[in-house]
Every structure is written in structure tokens, then in C-alpha cells.
Amino acid sequence: MARRADHSKEELASLVVNTAEELIAEEGIDAFSARSLSRAIGYTAGTLYHHFKDLDDIVTQVNTRTLVGLARAFADATPSSDPRQMLHNYADAFLGYIALKRNLWNALFEFRRKPDQLVPPWYIEAIASLIRIIAQCFQDIRPDLDDKVARQSGQLVFASIHSVVSLDSSGRLNLIMDRDIGKVVHELVDMHILAYAHRAK
């Protein structure tokens, strides 16, 4: 087993998060533990807590990377001057990213934090920044409506896509409908666009 001196503090912290990300991606969050992580990096479990507050802290670091990755996927989405089409392009980017990072995405919402463990403000901001990207499209559709209304529609689209993906990941979507997930998601986006476009001022 490696000695702590084999890596600097920064190197070990990076090794821990990198390895945690790999383990969660391969095996899922339910199989992830301090023991499996320490075994993979060749250090004792106690060593982990010299560099991180607890396992929640490590998973939060991994989850933040996942959110940053989705932000990059949004940035790489096919551009369009039509905000309605852009919402569909973001939906495609969303689905494509989650298909590649399914276990990591599930870890965002399946990991159970300790009751007294507060979600860091910067983590909440990472999610909010994604919703703002979606909300901007709604704002462009109806500039006359309040920003809050656009933000709420962005939240609904984000939550709707996540819900459908969660059902699909658990194998339960086909219990409700025998349809392609992409078609379902795009119909949901169209429904939200239609409701927003006809919303009273």
C-alpha cells in the first residue's frame, strides 16, 4: 500500500477525486464507499479524511465535475437563432451527455447526504447556471414576460428531462409508455414552449 508521502497534498486530492469519478462511472453510486475508494488508490480510508471532510465532500467534488461537463455540452450544442429550436438543441445535448455519463448523472440525485450536511452554495449555483441557460431561451420567446416566469419554465424543463431520464435509467419508463426517450423529451419541450408562448402577461 502506498505511503502518504508518495503524493503531495494536491496530488493526492486530485487522485482521490479522479478515482472516485471513475468508480462511480463504472459501478454506480450505490457501490461506492470509502473502502472501495481507498482500496483503488492504495491508501487507507483514514487518509481520505485528512484531505476531505467526509465521503459527502468527495462525492460533491465529483458531482460538480458532472455539472461542469453538462455546461460544456450545452456550450457545444448546435447553435440556432430560434430560441424554440435552441431549447430542443439543449435537450439533445442533455440527453447525449447523460447517455455517456449515466451513473455519474444518477449520483447527482441518488446520493444521500447526511441530514446535517449542507449543500455548498457553489454547488447550488452550478445547477442554477444550467437552468439560466435554458431560461434565456424562454425569455427570448416572450421578452414581455417577467424574468422569474422564464426561470420557472427553465426549472420545469430541467426537472422534466431529469425525471424522464431517471425513469428510463431505472427501466421504469417502458412501464408507462413504449416510446423512444428522445421523442418523449422533445414532446415535453414542445409542451413547455407552447404553454409559455401563450401565457398571459
Secondary structure, 3 states (H helix, E strand, C coil): CCCHHHCCHHHHHHHHHHHHHHHHHHHCHHHCCHHHHHHHHCCCHHHHHHHCCCHHHHHHHHHHHHHHHHHHHHHCCCCCCCHHHHHHHHHHHHHHHHHHCHHHHHHHHHCCCCCCCCCCHHHHHHHHHHHHHHHHHHHHHCCCCCHHHHHHHHHHHHHHHHHHHHHHHCCCHHHHCCCCHHHHHHHHHHHHHHHHHCCCC
